[in-house]
Amino acid sequence: MTQFPVSTSNEQSIYAALELSKNSWLLATQVPGRDNPSLYPIGGGNAEGLMAKLDAARNRLAKVSGQTPKVTHAEIRNGPTDRR
């Protein structure tokens, strides 16, 4: 699993928010220079998919800026209750 350095500064940082529910997760990432966050639905419990999305965001920002960005935890919260 990819390990991401955690930043305490907002320079070259990726802010991530994750909403969790039993069947689905929603990842929002915010990068410098973009007004709106990017939203990614991920299957509930798919940690590899989550890390892949964070890694892809990190690689895109590194390619544009020439610097390796850090991932900053913004928020993790429970989403709506899944019902069957």
N, C-alpha and C positions, 0 to 999 in steps of 0.2 A: 504494500500500500504506500502511496506517495505521502511523504511528510512535508508540510508546508510551514515555513517560518512565519511566526506571528508578529505583526508590526504594531507598535504603539503610536506611530506617526501616520498622517494621512497621505504623505508623499509616496507615490508609486504603490499604493495599497489597493487591494480588491476587497470591497466590503461584501460580505455574504450574509443573507438571512435565509433561514430554512424553516418552513412550516411543515410539521409532521402530522400525519394521520396513519392509521393502520394500513390502508391500501395505497396511499400515494403521498409523495413528498413534493413540495414546491420550493425550488431554489431560486432566489433572486440574487443577482450579482450587480454591483455598481463599480464602475471603473472610472479613473480620472478622465475628464474630457467628454463624458457622456452624460446627458441630462436625465435620461430614463434608465432604470435598471433593466437588465435582461432577465427574463423569466424562463425557467426550465422545469417542466413536470418530470418527475422521476418516480418509478415504481416504489412503493413502500418497502423499506428494508434493503434497497439496492445501494449499499455503501460503495460498491465499485463504480456504479453509474454516477453517484454523487462526486466521488473523487475525480472521475474522468472529466466531468463538467468543470470542476474547479481548476484542474490541471490545464484544460483547454483555454479557459479564460486567462490563466496566468501566462501561458505561452503566447496568446494573441497580444497581450499587453507588452510582454517582453520584446516581441518582434517589432512593435510600433515604437516603443520608447528606448529600446537598446539596454534596458535595465531589467533585472529580475525583480518583479513585484512580490510583495508579501500579501498573504491572505489574512484579512482582519475579520475576526468573528464579530458579527453585528448582533445577531439575535437568532435564537432557536425557540420556537414555540409550538404548542400542540395545535393542530388544525381542527376542523370540524370532526365530530365523532362519526366514524364510518358505521353504517348500518346495513344489515343484509336483510 
